[in-house]
Amino acid sequence: MATGKAQGKGPVGFSAAMLPFLQNRDAQAVQRQRVADNFPGSDAYYNYVLTLFGQGWDQHRFRFSTKGELLPDWGQECANSH
C-alpha cells in the first residue's frame, strides 16, 4: 500500500532535473553533488538526457521565456571534450 512517504533514492537524472525547481541553496548543493558523484554512464540514456537538461539550466546555458520558448545563452563556450 502506498503511504506517500519517500523511500530510497531516485535515478540521478531526476536529481539533475530538479535543479531548475529548487530554491533552497542547501537542497541545490546536495543535488549538484549527487549528480557530480553519480553522473550517468553512456548506457543510461534517460538519466543522461535529464542530467543534460538539469545541469544546462543550473549552469545558465538556457532559460525558458514566459511563453515556453527555449532561450539558449549563446555567449557561453562549451567545454571541449578533446
C-alpha positions in Angstrom: 0.0 0.0 0.0 1.3 3.4 -0.9 1.9 5.7 2.1 3.1 8.8 0.3 6.4 8.7 2.2 9.6 8.8 0.1 11.9 5.8 0.3 15.3 5.3 -1.2 16.8 7.4 -3.9 15.5 8.0 -7.4 17.7 7.9 -10.5 20.4 10.6 -10.7 18.7 12.1 -13.7 15.8 13.1 -11.5 18.2 14.9 -9.1 19.6 16.9 -12.1 16.1 17.6 -13.5 15.0 19.1 -10.1 17.8 21.7 -10.1 15.7 24.3 -12.0 12.9 24.0 -9.4 14.9 24.0 -6.2 15.0 27.4 -4.5 16.8 26.3 -1.3 20.6 26.6 -1.8 21.3 23.7 0.6 19.0 21.5 -1.4 20.6 22.6 -4.6 24.1 21.9 -3.3 23.0 18.4 -2.2 21.6 17.6 -5.6 24.5 19.1 -7.5 26.9 16.9 -5.5 24.7 13.8 -6.1 24.9 14.4 -9.9 28.6 15.0 -9.8 29.2 11.8 -7.7 26.8 9.6 -9.8 27.0 11.0 -13.4 25.1 8.6 -15.6 27.1 6.2 -17.8 26.8 6.1 -21.6 24.3 3.2 -21.3 21.8 5.3 -19.3 20.2 7.4 -22.0 17.1 8.6 -20.0 19.2 9.7 -17.0 21.8 11.3 -19.3 19.1 13.4 -21.0 17.6 14.5 -17.7 21.1 15.4 -16.4 21.8 17.4 -19.5 18.6 19.4 -19.0 19.2 19.9 -15.3 22.8 20.9 -15.5 22.3 23.1 -18.6 19.7 25.1 -16.6 21.8 25.1 -13.4 24.8 26.4 -15.4 22.7 29.1 -17.0 23.2 27.7 -20.5 19.5 28.2 -21.3 16.2 29.5 -19.9 12.6 29.4 -21.0 10.6 32.5 -21.8 7.2 33.2 -20.3 5.8 31.7 -23.5 7.8 28.5 -23.0 10.3 29.3 -25.7 13.9 28.0 -25.3 16.3 30.8 -24.8 19.9 29.5 -25.2 22.8 31.5 -23.9 25.0 31.6 -27.0 27.6 33.7 -25.2 29.0 30.8 -23.1 31.5 28.4 -24.6 31.0 24.7 -24.0 33.8 22.6 -22.5 36.0 20.9 -25.1 36.0 17.1 -24.7 39.2 16.6 -26.7 
